[in-house]
């Protein structure tokens, strides 16, 4: 289909009207279709069998516990009801993909998408804007802006099912009027004023954001999903450059965790490298996966690894891409002192595999005490 370039509206009377094709602007519709593609990609991720999205949902939800204000209670609640929440997310994702791509119920989709983004944002408030800010909710402020732009710009007035339906109804009403048949008044045949809708949109987002924040504080921590007797522990590590010598450094390098389920978060501020020799297969974690910026992976690309976190005696191999947040869950059965190593060639000398900080305690190796 050939689309004529968008005509510049000659009047300044607000969004283009349904019945004035000369005033249609296609830019806003292209933005809408673009958002539809993003949601379609999310849907592909959910449906791809290799991602085990439904099976991993509980672990993924629980891994957000440590970065949630008000404690991990809400994350644990979602993890404990993973079947319900994984389907809700899958259904919302499907609806948003279809609605935005086809331009069917465009405004409702803006509201649903906005509320969804507000809820996700609220669960990660505080870590969303922190550099590298790489959780998968990092882009939701942008989504909210796009939805607001779609509402204000009157998306769905061209290239869309909404437009096709409203034109069909307008024609039928005109037809009836011509033949003297009374035209029934229906609320939805007269488009809601966009400013009026924008008020609902803004209110919906504020309410969703505040309710989620409130729930995070209100829902008490109950421990990990499905087990009331054991508890889950969290360990947060960062990789930063030492201000004195410039070497990358895990902090803390020596730490103690209890036996049982431990959720690790590595925030890696170091830059990426192309490590063509990287084994890059996660192992020793629950389900053999790690989450990189919110996406569960078993095999990682070798092009952006900065460091690794390996505990050979536990068979644990986790890869940490640069400028990213890595989460993984381990079930630690036996107490003891376990030495961990970074195996990525991050040495600063001639041989990056053997020069400091590689193998230097307090930088790229240390002791994890379990018990
Ligand atoms: Cu390293």
Boltz pocket constraint, residues with backbone or C-beta under 6 A from the ligand:
constraints:
  - pocket:
      binder: B
      contacts: [[A, 248], [A, 306], [A, 307], [A, 308], [A, 342], [A, 343], [A, 344], [A, 345], [A, 346], [A, 364]]
      max_distance: 6.0
